[in-house]
Amino acid sequence: MDYKRYTTLKVEKKDRIATVTLNRPQALNAIDATMHHELEDIWVDLMADDEVYVALLTGAGRCFSAGGDLKGMVETLETGKQYTDLHGARRLIMNVLSMEKPVIAALNGDAIGLAANIALFSDIIICADDAKLGDPHVRIGMVAGDSGAIVWPLLAGMSKAKELLLTGDLIDAKKAESLGIVNHIVPRDQVMPMAMGFAKRLAFGPTRAIRWTKICINKRLRDEVNLVLDASLGIEFTATFGKEDHREGTKAFVEKREPKWPGIWP
């Protein structure tokens, strides 16, 4: 499998493990339109690659990912250029879900928004002890539609997930571990070694049993995705994307000021 076509993802294969690095460090690995499309495709390619038994997902530089590229989103709103679409947003999550091979997430720094949600779909999460996590969609006036409403309640419980998703608050690594959102927290320089240790253990273990066990466990997750994803994405794109709150929220973030919410319902 040739991964040279990827421009925002760096893919390195060794010892049955594909290390996939979100590679826009100058932008804190924010997910722009190009990275979004590549994140849709990478899981299909990894599944089809017979040389890959385990995927390890991490970020370049000091951050796993700051989430969606809000500067690009503002440009989308002002010019009408396409940032992503309902089909692409759905395809990304469904392709992550269809990844039957084990995925280890090495959170070398903050994991925000869509990036955090992708990480939470992985199987084992190793997190830097100084990282923050969260899904702050509401803080830019958007519905938490790209799977946040699915995966956070499953991991953190309904009550805590409601608090986090309705406020958009971030949590530190210690809190994430206590809620069962991440598996292990370690100093930043130990994240990749520990993640690679798990990856090698799974890549050279009883791979047939490991993969089928993941498939069985993920049947429950698949049911939740089938129940919620289409509705949440549809509401995100029709009820909030491009509306007054969303325009104000994204502009305020880029301009580094507090938003002045119009407070319009519906």
Secondary structure, DSSP 8 states (H G I E B T S, - for coil): ---TT-SSEEEEEETTEEEEEE--GGGTT-B-HHHHHHHHHHHHHHHH-TT-SEEEEEESTT-SB--B-HHHHHHHHHH------HHHHHHHHHHHHT--S-EEEEE-S-EEHHHHHHHHTSSEEEEETT-EEE--GGGGT---TTTHHHHHHHHH-HHHHHHHHHH---EEHHHHHHTTS-SEEE-GGGHHHHHHHHHHHHHTS-HHHHHHHHHHHHHHHHHHHHHHHHHHHHHIIIIITTSHHHHHHHHHHHTTS---------
